[in-house]
Amino acid sequence: MREKLEELKQSLLEADVALDIELKDKIHDREVRIDKGWIIKVGRGLDFYQRPESWFAVGANDLSLRKCLETRSIFSKRLECGARVAL
């Protein structure tokens, strides 16, 4: 997995997007932190799209057309004083 994430990091770098990855073996939570103070917690991680019945079906290559699994996402923003506001 680390190799795949490193590959993603390098690919994003070509588009001038810096990605810092921190993996912790003892924690299951998934979150994305954006440099503007936003924190996005995704319950299922990023694997919430259902697999298509066929790779030739509608939505196989367009995720906006694919069915999703139920998940919860929490968006919060770190305030300058260190408190968070959840949306």
Short mmCIF file of the C-alpha atoms (twelve columns), coordinates in Angstrom:
data_MODEL
# 
_entry.id   MODEL 
# 
loop_
_atom_site.group_PDB 
_atom_site.id 
_atom_site.type_symbol 
_atom_site.label_atom_id 
_atom_site.label_alt_id 
_atom_site.label_comp_id 
_atom_site.label_asym_id 
_atom_site.label_seq_id 
_atom_site.Cartn_x 
_atom_site.Cartn_y 
_atom_site.Cartn_z 
_atom_site.pdbx_PDB_model_num 
ATOM 1  C CA . MET A 1  0.000   0.000  0.000   1 
ATOM 2  C CA . ARG A 2  2.808   2.402  0.826   1 
ATOM 3  C CA . GLU A 3  4.240   1.913  -2.660  1 
ATOM 4  C CA . LYS A 4  0.886   2.752  -4.285  1 
ATOM 5  C CA . LEU A 5  0.494   5.869  -2.148  1 
ATOM 6  C CA . GLU A 6  4.019   6.943  -3.043  1 
ATOM 7  C CA . GLU A 7  3.128   6.463  -6.710  1 
ATOM 8  C CA . LEU A 8  0.048   8.666  -6.220  1 
ATOM 9  C CA . LYS A 9  2.176   11.265 -4.435  1 
ATOM 10 C CA . GLN A 10 4.595   11.416 -7.374  1 
ATOM 11 C CA . SER A 11 1.758   11.663 -9.887  1 
ATOM 12 C CA . LEU A 12 0.170   14.548 -7.972  1 
ATOM 13 C CA . LEU A 13 3.530   16.309 -7.768  1 
ATOM 14 C CA . GLU A 14 3.540   16.483 -11.577 1 
ATOM 15 C CA . ALA A 15 0.306   18.508 -11.270 1 
ATOM 16 C CA . ASP A 16 1.888   20.801 -8.621  1 
ATOM 17 C CA . VAL A 17 -0.082  19.158 -5.789  1 
ATOM 18 C CA . ALA A 18 1.888   18.241 -2.679  1 
ATOM 19 C CA . LEU A 19 0.615   15.188 -0.807  1 
ATOM 20 C CA . ASP A 20 1.940   14.260 2.625   1 
ATOM 21 C CA . ILE A 21 0.926   10.823 3.851   1 
ATOM 22 C CA . GLU A 22 1.049   9.548  7.416   1 
ATOM 23 C CA . LEU A 23 0.068   5.932  8.028   1 
ATOM 24 C CA . LYS A 24 -0.514  4.622  11.532  1 
ATOM 25 C CA . ASP A 25 -0.738  0.865  11.993  1 
ATOM 26 C CA . LYS A 26 -2.796  0.994  15.185  1 
ATOM 27 C CA . ILE A 27 -5.608  3.314  14.033  1 
ATOM 28 C CA . HIS A 28 -8.447  2.626  11.593  1 
ATOM 29 C CA . ASP A 29 -9.794  6.162  11.092  1 
ATOM 30 C CA . ARG A 30 -9.265  7.888  7.789   1 
ATOM 31 C CA . GLU A 31 -8.994  11.601 7.336   1 
ATOM 32 C CA . VAL A 32 -7.769  14.121 4.823   1 
ATOM 33 C CA . ARG A 33 -6.205  17.335 6.100   1 
ATOM 34 C CA . ILE A 34 -5.999  20.303 3.760   1 
ATOM 35 C CA . ASP A 35 -3.426  23.033 4.292   1 
ATOM 36 C CA . LYS A 36 -6.158  25.681 4.692   1 
ATOM 37 C CA . GLY A 37 -7.225  24.115 8.015   1 
ATOM 38 C CA . TRP A 38 -9.975  21.797 6.747   1 
ATOM 39 C CA . ILE A 39 -10.165 18.223 8.046   1 
ATOM 40 C CA . ILE A 40 -12.341 15.677 6.235   1 
ATOM 41 C CA . LYS A 41 -13.066 12.430 8.089   1 
ATOM 42 C CA . VAL A 42 -14.414 9.647  5.889   1 
ATOM 43 C CA . GLY A 43 -15.939 6.671  7.706   1 
ATOM 44 C CA . ARG A 44 -15.372 4.088  4.958   1 
ATOM 45 C CA . GLY A 45 -12.249 5.674  3.612   1 
ATOM 46 C CA . LEU A 46 -12.258 6.448  -0.073  1 
ATOM 47 C CA . ASP A 47 -13.603 3.034  -1.044  1 
ATOM 48 C CA . PHE A 48 -17.327 3.851  -0.984  1 
ATOM 49 C CA . TYR A 49 -18.239 3.183  -4.619  1 
ATOM 50 C CA . GLN A 50 -19.971 -0.098 -5.374  1 
ATOM 51 C CA . ARG A 51 -18.302 -2.307 -7.939  1 
ATOM 52 C CA . PRO A 52 -20.207 -2.227 -11.242 1 
ATOM 53 C CA . GLU A 53 -21.956 -5.389 -12.375 1 
ATOM 54 C CA . SER A 54 -19.830 -5.259 -15.523 1 
ATOM 55 C CA . TRP A 55 -16.821 -3.144 -16.500 1 
ATOM 56 C CA . PHE A 56 -18.832 -2.293 -19.634 1 
ATOM 57 C CA . ALA A 57 -21.838 -1.001 -17.656 1 
ATOM 58 C CA . VAL A 58 -22.808 2.655  -17.181 1 
ATOM 59 C CA . GLY A 59 -20.698 4.031  -14.348 1 
ATOM 60 C CA . ALA A 60 -17.827 1.585  -14.762 1 
ATOM 61 C CA . ASN A 61 -15.495 4.451  -15.641 1 
ATOM 62 C CA . ASP A 62 -17.545 7.455  -14.530 1 
ATOM 63 C CA . LEU A 63 -17.787 7.471  -10.733 1 
ATOM 64 C CA . SER A 64 -20.518 10.133 -10.781 1 
ATOM 65 C CA . LEU A 65 -22.816 7.460  -12.295 1 
ATOM 66 C CA . ARG A 66 -21.816 4.608  -9.981  1 
ATOM 67 C CA . LYS A 67 -23.844 3.495  -6.950  1 
ATOM 68 C CA . CYS A 68 -22.276 4.266  -3.571  1 
ATOM 69 C CA . LEU A 69 -22.146 2.450  -0.273  1 
ATOM 70 C CA . GLU A 70 -23.596 4.271  2.719   1 
ATOM 71 C CA . THR A 71 -20.968 6.279  4.556   1 
ATOM 72 C CA . ARG A 72 -20.570 9.281  6.806   1 
ATOM 73 C CA . SER A 73 -18.251 12.199 6.223   1 
ATOM 74 C CA . ILE A 74 -17.406 14.955 8.682   1 
ATOM 75 C CA . PHE A 75 -16.031 18.274 7.499   1 
ATOM 76 C CA . SER A 76 -14.469 20.520 10.110  1 
ATOM 77 C CA . LYS A 77 -12.210 23.547 10.051  1 
ATOM 78 C CA . ARG A 78 -9.494  24.276 12.554  1 
ATOM 79 C CA . LEU A 79 -9.887  27.824 13.864  1 
ATOM 80 C CA . GLU A 80 -6.845  29.956 14.627  1 
ATOM 81 C CA . CYS A 81 -7.312  29.454 18.374  1 
ATOM 82 C CA . GLY A 82 -7.253  25.668 17.880  1 
ATOM 83 C CA . ALA A 83 -10.990 24.989 18.276  1 
ATOM 84 C CA . ARG A 84 -12.924 23.223 15.502  1 
ATOM 85 C CA . VAL A 85 -16.238 23.925 13.867  1 
ATOM 86 C CA . ALA A 86 -17.991 20.859 12.434  1 
ATOM 87 C CA . LEU A 87 -20.272 21.242 9.421   1 
# 
